[in-house]
Amino acid sequence: MLKNVVLLAIPGVAPFEFGVVCEVFGIDRSDTGGPRFDFTIATATPGPVETSLGYDMVITQDLSVAAHADLIAVPAHRIEAIDERFLDVIRAAEARGAWVLSVCSGAFTLAQAGILEGRGATTHWMHADRLARMYPGTRVDPDVLFVEDRKVVTSAGTAAGIDAALHIVRKEHGAAATNVIARRMVVPPQRDGGQSQYIESPVPAVRGDSFARVTEWMLEHLDEDLTVDQLARRALMSGRTFARRFRADTGATPAAWLNRQRLIRAQQLLEESDLGLEQIAQQTGFGTAAVMRHHFIKVLQTSPQAYRRAFGVREAG
């Protein structure tokens, strides 16, 4: 299970993306049921490290602390040649099967280390073409929030780093722990990596709280067979208008959003209850355990049974 996290402070680091990793992994939330990580910030040469905004951070730990890290995190920084010592840490982490996370332009450092060769990846959409040109062996997707490929997670700009970090927490600690962190950060715990980085069509300037009411109603009726036309009627829109505006508002189609909420609810029931798989499938709207298993494997790369074994509540023995 993920425990030891090391954040690399690379010269020219972007403070916001750096802070995202600190916020997710650097705060002890065990008092509210969340995880506690052994979190360390390290750099190649301890001392002042310049940020992209012109001020320095003083980092006291060298890279030796990264030797046994379960996760190495690389925030955004200036796109330039990187000290080989950082690259060696990243290569070693990938070779031993640890998680490696980049935020925004941090993907260039992962690529420079050679670990994105033959992998899927993303970065901020403004840098995606450059990443693809510089590293043609990397499958760059400019349209998503984050990509996981064999424990290497690359994310798009700024807030997408939160989604990627929470994705790793969810894979290692489960939905309940992730929800604790998300609530404290006041962010949604459920944004998928496949959502668009940006929406080309602007959200209408004047709109009521139709989507808030509809999504709340959807969450209360996950066990029902919900159609776009049914949801559109509740929002007082045509089906086509509802589908278009829902995607613009949430970044996902109604079906994709609903499916993700069903998965999250199923994860919670698998963690916190002793209900059978058929009961959980019915309560979450999947209908049957076989259909639920299909979605678990497709999205989470694990089965409901394996998920329960990993994250379900265990009786004290």
Backbone torsions as a table, in degrees:
resi	resn	phi	psi	omega
1	MET	NA	143.7	-178.2
2	LEU	-61.6	123.8	-179.5
3	LYS	-134.0	-51.8	-172.7
4	ASN	-96.6	118.3	-177.0
5	VAL	-120.5	129.5	177.1
6	VAL	-121.9	125.1	178.0
7	LEU	-101.7	125.4	-179.3
8	LEU	-85.3	127.6	175.3
9	ALA	-98.9	99.5	-176.7
10	ILE	-99.1	136.0	179.1
11	PRO	-50.7	136.0	-175.8
12	GLY	85.6	15.4	-176.1
13	VAL	-64.8	144.2	177.8
14	ALA	-86.3	121.7	-173.5
15	PRO	-59.2	-39.4	-177.0
16	PHE	-65.1	-50.4	-178.8
17	GLU	-63.3	-35.8	174.4
18	PHE	-61.3	-45.3	-178.7
19	GLY	-66.6	-30.7	178.0
20	VAL	-58.1	-47.3	-179.5
21	VAL	-65.6	-40.6	177.0
22	CYS	-60.2	-41.8	-176.7
23	GLU	-66.6	-41.7	-177.3
24	VAL	-74.6	-45.2	-170.9
25	PHE	-106.0	-14.3	-171.6
26	GLY	-96.3	-0.8	-176.8
27	ILE	-112.8	131.7	177.5
28	ASP	-77.6	111.2	179.8
29	ARG	-112.6	21.5	-177.5
30	SER	-65.7	-21.8	-179.6
31	ASP	-69.7	-18.4	178.5
32	THR	-115.9	19.4	176.6
33	GLY	90.3	7.0	179.4
34	GLY	-91.7	176.1	-179.3
35	PRO	-82.8	160.8	172.3
36	ARG	-123.6	126.2	-178.8
37	PHE	-108.5	149.0	168.4
38	ASP	-81.2	101.0	-169.2
39	PHE	-111.1	129.7	-178.7
40	THR	-137.5	141.3	173.0
41	ILE	-104.0	131.3	-176.1
42	ALA	-137.0	156.2	177.6
43	THR	-144.8	167.8	-175.3
44	ALA	-68.1	-44.2	179.2
45	THR	-124.1	102.3	-177.2
46	PRO	-54.6	145.2	-177.3
47	GLY	132.9	-156.7	-179.6
48	PRO	-65.6	133.5	174.6
49	VAL	-122.5	122.3	-177.5
50	GLU	-69.7	139.7	173.9
51	THR	-101.6	169.9	-179.7
52	SER	-69.9	-14.7	179.9
53	LEU	-97.1	5.0	172.0
54	GLY	96.0	-7.4	175.5
55	TYR	-103.0	163.3	-177.8
56	ASP	-103.8	149.5	167.2
57	MET	-110.7	141.1	178.1
58	VAL	-96.7	115.2	-178.9
59	ILE	-110.4	127.0	-173.0
60	THR	-98.6	-18.7	-175.1
61	GLN	-97.4	139.2	174.8
62	ASP	-91.8	-179.0	-171.2
63	LEU	-75.5	-4.4	178.3
64	SER	-62.8	-25.9	-179.1
65	VAL	-69.4	-12.5	-177.1
66	ALA	-88.3	-1.4	-171.7
67	ALA	-60.5	-32.1	-176.9
68	HIS	-122.5	21.7	-178.5
69	ALA	-66.2	143.1	174.0
70	ASP	-81.9	-21.4	179.1
71	LEU	-145.4	130.3	170.9
72	ILE	-109.7	124.7	-178.1
73	ALA	-112.5	134.8	-178.4
74	VAL	-122.7	105.8	-179.5
75	PRO	-78.2	175.0	176.6
76	ALA	-62.2	149.5	178.6
77	HIS	-162.2	176.2	177.3
78	ARG	-60.0	137.8	-179.8
79	ILE	-83.1	101.5	-177.8
80	GLU	-159.9	177.1	177.6
81	ALA	-60.8	138.9	-174.3
82	ILE	-110.7	142.9	175.5
83	ASP	-50.9	129.7	-176.2
84	GLU	-58.7	-25.6	-179.9
85	ARG	-65.0	-36.2	174.6
86	PHE	-64.8	-42.3	-177.8
87	LEU	-64.2	-38.5	178.5
88	ASP	-63.0	-39.2	178.4
89	VAL	-62.3	-43.2	-179.2
90	ILE	-66.5	-44.2	179.0
91	ARG	-61.4	-43.6	-178.9
92	ALA	-64.1	-39.6	179.3
93	ALA	-63.7	-46.2	179.7
94	GLU	-63.7	-39.2	-177.8
95	ALA	-65.7	-32.8	-179.1
96	ARG	-91.0	2.9	176.0
97	GLY	86.9	15.4	176.1
98	ALA	-76.3	162.9	173.2
99	TRP	-73.0	144.3	171.7
100	VAL	-129.9	127.2	-177.0
101	LEU	-123.8	133.6	171.0
102	SER	-122.2	149.0	175.8
103	VAL	-118.2	126.6	176.1
104	CYS	56.1	-124.4	-174.8
105	SER	-70.6	-4.8	172.7
106	GLY	-58.1	-20.8	178.1
107	ALA	-60.8	-30.9	179.1
108	PHE	-64.1	-34.6	177.6
109	THR	-69.0	-40.3	176.1
110	LEU	-62.0	-41.5	178.8
111	ALA	-65.6	-41.4	178.8
112	GLN	-62.9	-32.5	176.4
113	ALA	-72.6	-14.1	177.2
114	GLY	92.7	1.8	-173.5
115	ILE	-88.1	-4.9	175.6
116	LEU	-94.0	-3.6	178.0
117	GLU	-62.2	122.0	-179.2
118	GLY	79.1	6.5	179.3
119	ARG	-111.2	159.3	168.3
120	GLY	-83.2	148.5	-177.7
121	ALA	-159.4	167.7	172.4
122	THR	-144.6	170.3	172.8
123	THR	-156.5	-175.9	177.4
124	HIS	-56.1	139.7	-175.0
125	TRP	-58.5	-26.2	179.1
126	MET	-70.0	-23.7	-177.4
127	HIS	-105.1	-3.8	-170.5
128	ALA	-62.8	-44.3	-180.0
129	ASP	-61.1	-41.2	179.6
130	ARG	-63.9	-42.2	178.4
131	LEU	-61.5	-42.8	-179.8
132	ALA	-65.1	-39.4	179.4
133	ARG	-68.3	-43.2	-176.7
134	MET	-71.7	-30.8	-175.2
135	TYR	-131.6	75.4	-174.7
136	PRO	-63.8	-16.2	177.4
137	GLY	-80.1	-1.8	178.7
138	THR	-102.2	133.4	177.8
139	ARG	-86.4	98.0	-174.3
140	VAL	-92.1	124.1	175.9
141	ASP	-108.9	109.1	-175.7
142	PRO	-82.1	-2.0	-168.1
143	ASP	-109.3	9.6	-174.5
144	VAL	-122.6	164.8	-179.3
145	LEU	-77.4	-41.7	176.7
146	PHE	-158.5	161.3	178.7
147	VAL	-131.0	131.7	169.1
148	GLU	-109.0	127.8	176.4
149	ASP	-137.8	101.1	178.0
150	ARG	54.2	53.5	174.2
151	LYS	71.6	8.5	169.9
152	VAL	-105.1	117.5	-174.8
153	VAL	-115.6	120.4	175.9
154	THR	-113.2	141.5	-176.7
155	SER	-129.3	162.4	179.7
156	ALA	-79.7	-162.1	-171.9
157	GLY	-72.4	155.6	171.1
158	THR	40.0	-108.4	-169.7
159	ALA	-64.1	-20.8	177.1
160	ALA	-61.5	-24.5	175.5
161	GLY	-63.6	-32.1	175.9
162	ILE	-64.2	-46.2	-179.7
163	ASP	-60.2	-43.0	-179.2
164	ALA	-66.4	-42.7	179.2
165	ALA	-64.2	-42.9	178.1
166	LEU	-66.1	-31.9	175.8
167	HIS	-60.3	-44.0	179.1
168	ILE	-65.6	-42.8	177.5
169	VAL	-59.0	-43.6	-179.6
170	ARG	-62.4	-42.2	-179.5
171	LYS	-64.9	-33.9	-174.5
172	GLU	-95.2	-33.3	-172.6
173	HIS	-120.7	-7.7	176.5
174	GLY	95.6	170.8	-175.0
175	ALA	-68.6	-38.5	-176.1
176	ALA	-63.5	-44.4	178.7
177	ALA	-64.0	-40.0	179.3
178	THR	-63.7	-40.7	-179.7
179	ASN	-63.8	-34.4	176.9
180	VAL	-61.3	-47.4	179.9
181	ILE	-63.5	-45.3	-177.6
182	ALA	-62.2	-41.1	178.7
183	ARG	-62.7	-43.4	180.0
184	ARG	-65.0	-33.7	179.7
185	MET	-85.9	-9.2	-177.3
186	VAL	56.8	52.1	175.9
187	VAL	-132.2	158.3	177.4
188	PRO	-71.9	136.6	-179.4
189	PRO	-86.4	-2.1	-165.1
190	GLN	-116.5	8.7	-176.8
191	ARG	-67.0	128.9	-179.3
192	ASP	-79.3	151.9	175.7
193	GLY	-62.0	-28.5	-176.3
194	GLY	-79.8	-0.9	176.8
195	GLN	-67.5	154.9	-179.8
196	SER	-67.8	146.7	176.0
197	GLN	-68.4	-36.3	-179.4
198	TYR	-149.1	158.0	-178.4
199	ILE	-109.2	120.9	-177.2
200	GLU	-71.7	-35.1	178.9
201	SER	-84.8	125.2	-179.0
202	PRO	-68.4	146.6	173.2
203	VAL	-68.2	137.7	179.3
204	PRO	-51.4	138.1	-175.4
205	ALA	-65.8	-31.9	-178.3
206	VAL	-118.3	114.7	175.3
207	ARG	-151.9	152.1	179.3
208	GLY	-86.2	-156.7	-179.1
209	ASP	-101.0	32.4	-177.8
210	SER	-56.6	-44.7	-176.7
211	PHE	-69.8	-36.9	176.8
212	ALA	-60.8	-44.7	179.2
213	ARG	-65.8	-41.4	-177.3
214	VAL	-68.5	-44.0	-179.4
215	THR	-66.4	-35.8	175.0
216	GLU	-62.5	-41.1	178.7
217	TRP	-66.1	-39.3	177.7
218	MET	-59.8	-43.1	179.7
219	LEU	-64.3	-30.8	179.3
220	GLU	-80.3	-11.9	-176.6
221	HIS	-128.5	37.3	-179.3
222	LEU	-60.6	-27.1	-177.1
223	ASP	-78.0	-4.8	-177.5
224	GLU	-98.3	160.4	176.7
225	ASP	-84.6	97.4	-173.6
226	LEU	-96.3	130.1	179.8
227	THR	-110.6	159.3	178.0
228	VAL	-60.2	-42.2	-179.8
229	ASP	-62.2	-40.7	178.4
230	GLN	-63.9	-44.2	179.2
231	LEU	-67.2	-38.7	-179.8
232	ALA	-62.6	-38.3	178.7
233	ARG	-63.3	-38.0	178.8
234	ARG	-66.9	-30.2	178.8
235	ALA	-90.2	0.9	179.9
236	LEU	60.2	45.7	179.2
237	MET	-135.4	164.7	170.3
238	SER	-73.4	159.9	-180.0
239	GLY	-58.7	-43.3	-178.0
240	ARG	-66.5	-43.6	179.7
241	THR	-65.3	-42.5	179.4
242	PHE	-59.8	-47.6	-177.6
243	ALA	-61.3	-41.9	-178.7
244	ARG	-67.3	-46.7	-177.3
245	ARG	-72.6	-31.6	177.8
246	PHE	-63.1	-44.2	178.8
247	ARG	-64.3	-40.9	178.4
248	ALA	-64.2	-35.2	-175.9
249	ASP	-79.7	-36.0	-172.8
250	THR	-111.6	-15.6	-176.9
251	GLY	82.8	6.9	-179.6
252	ALA	-144.2	156.7	174.2
253	THR	-70.5	159.3	177.5
254	PRO	-56.0	-40.6	-179.1
255	ALA	-65.5	-43.1	-179.9
256	ALA	-66.7	-41.6	179.0
257	TRP	-62.2	-45.9	-178.9
258	LEU	-63.6	-42.2	-179.7
259	ASN	-62.3	-39.0	180.0
260	ARG	-67.6	-39.6	177.6
261	GLN	-64.2	-36.9	177.6
262	ARG	-64.7	-40.2	177.3
263	LEU	-63.1	-44.5	-179.4
264	ILE	-62.1	-43.4	178.9
265	ARG	-64.7	-39.3	177.9
266	ALA	-64.8	-40.5	176.9
267	GLN	-59.3	-44.3	-179.5
268	GLN	-62.8	-42.4	180.0
269	LEU	-67.9	-36.1	177.2
270	LEU	-67.0	-34.2	179.8
271	GLU	-75.2	-41.4	-163.8
272	GLU	-109.1	-8.8	-176.6
273	SER	-127.8	169.7	174.7
274	ASP	-110.0	21.4	177.0
275	LEU	-61.4	147.6	176.3
276	GLY	-70.5	163.3	-177.3
277	LEU	-64.0	-37.4	178.7
278	GLU	-65.4	-40.1	177.9
279	GLN	-63.4	-43.9	179.7
280	ILE	-64.2	-41.3	179.2
281	ALA	-61.2	-39.7	179.3
282	GLN	-70.1	-42.1	-177.7
283	GLN	-68.9	-24.6	-177.3
284	THR	-100.7	-0.7	175.6
285	GLY	90.9	2.6	177.1
286	PHE	-77.7	-21.6	175.8
287	GLY	90.6	-59.3	-179.3
288	THR	-132.0	159.1	179.1
289	ALA	-64.3	-32.1	180.0
290	ALA	-65.5	-42.3	177.8
291	VAL	-66.0	-42.5	178.7
292	MET	-61.3	-42.2	179.0
293	ARG	-60.7	-41.6	179.0
294	HIS	-57.5	-45.7	-177.8
295	HIS	-71.0	-36.5	177.1
296	PHE	-60.9	-47.7	-178.1
297	ILE	-66.7	-39.5	-178.4
298	LYS	-66.2	-43.0	-173.7
299	VAL	-95.7	-43.5	-172.8
300	LEU	-102.0	-5.6	-179.5
301	GLN	57.4	34.3	175.0
302	THR	-154.6	163.6	178.9
303	SER	-92.8	160.1	175.7
304	PRO	-57.9	-38.6	179.3
305	GLN	-62.5	-45.4	180.0
306	ALA	-66.5	-37.4	178.5
307	TYR	-62.8	-43.8	179.6
308	ARG	-64.6	-39.8	178.2
309	ARG	-61.6	-36.6	-176.2
310	ALA	-78.3	-38.9	-168.8
311	PHE	-121.9	-4.9	-178.5
312	GLY	-67.9	153.2	178.6
313	VAL	-67.2	130.1	-179.3
314	ARG	-107.0	138.9	176.0
315	GLU	-71.8	142.7	177.6
316	ALA	-66.3	134.5	-177.9
317	GLY	-121.7	NA	NA
